[in-house]
Amino acid sequence: QVQLVESGGGLVQAGGSLRLSCAASGRTFSAYAMGWFRQAPGKEREFVAAIKWTTSGTYYANSVKGRFTISRDNAKNTVYLQMNSLKPEDTAVYYCAARRGYASTLTLGQNYDYWGQGTQVTGSS
């Protein structure tokens, strides 16, 4: 079984920065890709960013492109989400997810096999 544990959430003023971390553990962790999703109160979960584990190919939602950066540290089995220029509309619970095998698209939550418990990010105006 794979466990994903997010950390780094918090309250930040508009324009500020936060870095989320997601540490993966398990007997043998191997992922094709990892992603970040978020869910704001009263809204559906939405894709934020994804990264392929071996090629480091990255994908971003238009709403965060140019402000957020996803990266990974293979040795630590950890994926990061650097969030800059935060806006109040970025407020949400952020979830880390892992996909074991190949997927043609990494922007759909249904394509991921494992999920973390989520971490709250609040951008104040």
Phi, psi and omega in degrees: 000142180255135175245138176241127182234118179269154174205166175105356180289171178165192180257131181217146178288154177306134182094349182276185184228152172215153173236120176268147176236150176222112181261128179257139178218160182157171184303307176223100181270125176213122183233147171282321182201160173227151184219167173239135175233165177216155178221118177269158181304129177077005181239163177280157176297140180227151178290141177244303183199158177212156179219136175281136191290324185265325184263346183064017173299137185238154181221142182224149169289148181301328184292342182242353183301132181089346179246325182252148176226128176259140179211170179216156176238102185299321184296329182261359185051047185230139174243145184239155171228105176274121184244116179245163179050048183297146180240158177304327181287354173278354180299124183182170166272128182258130182243139173264144180218153180231141178244127184284305186251184182301143173219139182288335177223138181250012183262357180256127180299328181295344180273001181257147187262329184229147182225147173274181185274346178097152176221138185277132173239126181234120176257118183264146180270000000 
